[in-house]
Structure formats: C-alpha cells, structure tokens
Amino acid sequence: MGDQGSFTNKALDEAMDQLVAVWVVIFSFVWIFYRNKFNPWNLVQRFLRDLFDGIAGIKG
C-alpha cells in the first residue's frame, strides 16, 4: 500500500514539475514579447510566409 502511495506522489511531483516548466517557457515568451514591444502577429505572419516559401521552394 505504501509503495502505491509513494508512486502516485512521485508521478504527481513529476507532472507538477512539467507543468511548472511549461508555464516558465510560456511566461518567458510573453515577457520577451512585452519587453521588446513585439507584435506577435507580425512574427507569426513572417513565420508562415517563410514556411510557405520553403514549401513552394521544395515543390518548385
């Protein structure tokens, strides 16, 4: 019984660690965008344009 309890606690700890890591990454990106006064939409558009250019280049 004790083993089962410790296993669930370990799994929960690992899940929490992963969740914290994800939030840290998200917060870092948001902070960078905010600090640099980036317009994320411009970045997304540029990324999509590069992506489509790359696909067109591969097909062409």
Distance bins in CASP14 RR format, pairs under 12 A and 6 or more apart:
PFRMAT RR
TARGET T0000
AUTHOR 0000-0000-0000
RMODE 2
METHOD distances of the structure
MODEL  1
1 7 0 0 0 0 0 1 0 0 0 0 0
1 8 0 0 0 0 0 1 0 0 0 0 0
2 8 0 0 0 0 1 0 0 0 0 0 0
2 9 0 0 0 0 1 0 0 0 0 0 0
2 10 0 0 0 0 0 1 0 0 0 0 0
3 9 0 0 0 0 0 1 0 0 0 0 0
3 10 0 0 0 0 0 1 0 0 0 0 0
4 10 0 0 0 0 0 1 0 0 0 0 0
4 11 0 0 0 0 0 1 0 0 0 0 0
5 11 0 0 0 0 1 0 0 0 0 0 0
5 12 0 0 0 0 1 0 0 0 0 0 0
5 13 0 0 0 0 0 1 0 0 0 0 0
6 12 0 0 0 0 0 1 0 0 0 0 0
6 13 0 0 0 0 0 1 0 0 0 0 0
7 13 0 0 0 0 0 1 0 0 0 0 0
7 14 0 0 0 0 0 1 0 0 0 0 0
8 14 0 0 0 0 0 1 0 0 0 0 0
8 15 0 0 0 0 0 1 0 0 0 0 0
9 15 0 0 0 0 0 1 0 0 0 0 0
9 16 0 0 0 0 0 1 0 0 0 0 0
10 16 0 0 0 0 0 1 0 0 0 0 0
10 17 0 0 0 0 0 1 0 0 0 0 0
11 17 0 0 0 0 0 1 0 0 0 0 0
11 18 0 0 0 0 0 1 0 0 0 0 0
12 18 0 0 0 0 0 1 0 0 0 0 0
12 19 0 0 0 0 0 1 0 0 0 0 0
13 19 0 0 0 0 0 1 0 0 0 0 0
13 20 0 0 0 0 0 1 0 0 0 0 0
14 20 0 0 0 0 0 1 0 0 0 0 0
14 21 0 0 0 0 0 1 0 0 0 0 0
15 21 0 0 0 0 0 1 0 0 0 0 0
15 22 0 0 0 0 0 1 0 0 0 0 0
16 22 0 0 0 0 0 1 0 0 0 0 0
16 23 0 0 0 0 0 1 0 0 0 0 0
17 23 0 0 0 0 0 1 0 0 0 0 0
17 24 0 0 0 0 0 1 0 0 0 0 0
18 24 0 0 0 0 0 1 0 0 0 0 0
18 25 0 0 0 0 0 1 0 0 0 0 0
19 25 0 0 0 0 0 1 0 0 0 0 0
19 26 0 0 0 0 0 1 0 0 0 0 0
20 26 0 0 0 0 0 1 0 0 0 0 0
20 27 0 0 0 0 0 1 0 0 0 0 0
21 27 0 0 0 0 0 1 0 0 0 0 0
21 28 0 0 0 0 0 1 0 0 0 0 0
22 28 0 0 0 0 0 1 0 0 0 0 0
22 29 0 0 0 0 0 1 0 0 0 0 0
23 29 0 0 0 0 0 1 0 0 0 0 0
23 30 0 0 0 0 0 1 0 0 0 0 0
23 31 0 0 0 0 0 1 0 0 0 0 0
24 30 0 0 0 0 0 1 0 0 0 0 0
24 31 0 0 0 0 0 1 0 0 0 0 0
25 31 0 0 0 0 0 1 0 0 0 0 0
25 32 0 0 0 0 0 1 0 0 0 0 0
26 32 0 0 0 0 0 1 0 0 0 0 0
26 33 0 0 0 0 0 1 0 0 0 0 0
27 33 0 0 0 0 0 1 0 0 0 0 0
27 34 0 0 0 0 0 1 0 0 0 0 0
28 34 0 0 0 0 0 1 0 0 0 0 0
28 35 0 0 0 0 0 1 0 0 0 0 0
29 35 0 0 0 0 0 1 0 0 0 0 0
29 36 0 0 0 0 0 1 0 0 0 0 0
29 38 0 0 0 0 1 0 0 0 0 0 0
29 40 0 0 0 0 1 0 0 0 0 0 0
29 43 0 0 0 0 0 1 0 0 0 0 0
30 36 0 0 0 0 0 1 0 0 0 0 0
30 38 0 0 0 0 0 1 0 0 0 0 0
30 40 0 0 0 0 1 0 0 0 0 0 0
31 38 0 0 0 0 0 1 0 0 0 0 0
32 38 1 0 0 1 0 0 0 0 0 0 0
32 40 0 0 0 0 0 1 0 0 0 0 0
32 43 0 0 0 0 0 1 0 0 0 0 0
33 39 0 0 0 0 1 0 0 0 0 0 0
33 40 1 0 1 0 0 0 0 0 0 0 0
33 41 0 0 0 0 0 1 0 0 0 0 0
33 42 0 0 0 0 0 1 0 0 0 0 0
33 43 0 0 0 0 1 0 0 0 0 0 0
33 44 0 0 0 0 0 1 0 0 0 0 0
34 40 0 0 0 0 0 1 0 0 0 0 0
36 42 0 0 0 0 0 1 0 0 0 0 0
36 43 0 0 0 0 0 1 0 0 0 0 0
38 44 0 0 0 0 0 1 0 0 0 0 0
38 46 0 0 0 0 0 1 0 0 0 0 0
39 45 0 0 0 0 1 0 0 0 0 0 0
39 46 0 0 0 0 0 1 0 0 0 0 0
40 46 0 0 0 0 0 1 0 0 0 0 0
40 47 0 0 0 0 0 1 0 0 0 0 0
41 47 0 0 0 0 0 1 0 0 0 0 0
41 48 0 0 0 0 0 1 0 0 0 0 0
42 48 0 0 0 0 0 1 0 0 0 0 0
42 49 0 0 0 0 0 1 0 0 0 0 0
43 49 0 0 0 0 0 1 0 0 0 0 0
43 50 0 0 0 0 0 1 0 0 0 0 0
44 50 0 0 0 0 0 1 0 0 0 0 0
44 51 0 0 0 0 0 1 0 0 0 0 0
45 51 0 0 0 0 0 1 0 0 0 0 0
45 52 0 0 0 0 0 1 0 0 0 0 0
46 52 0 0 0 0 0 1 0 0 0 0 0
46 53 0 0 0 0 0 1 0 0 0 0 0
47 53 0 0 0 0 0 1 0 0 0 0 0
47 54 0 0 0 0 0 1 0 0 0 0 0
48 54 0 0 0 0 0 1 0 0 0 0 0
48 55 0 0 0 0 0 1 0 0 0 0 0
49 55 0 0 0 0 0 1 0 0 0 0 0
49 56 0 0 0 0 0 1 0 0 0 0 0
50 56 0 0 0 0 0 1 0 0 0 0 0
50 57 0 0 0 0 0 1 0 0 0 0 0
51 57 0 0 0 0 0 1 0 0 0 0 0
51 58 0 0 0 0 0 1 0 0 0 0 0
52 58 0 0 0 0 0 1 0 0 0 0 0
52 59 0 0 0 0 0 1 0 0 0 0 0
53 59 0 0 0 0 0 1 0 0 0 0 0
53 60 0 0 0 0 0 1 0 0 0 0 0
54 60 0 0 0 0 1 0 0 0 0 0 0
END
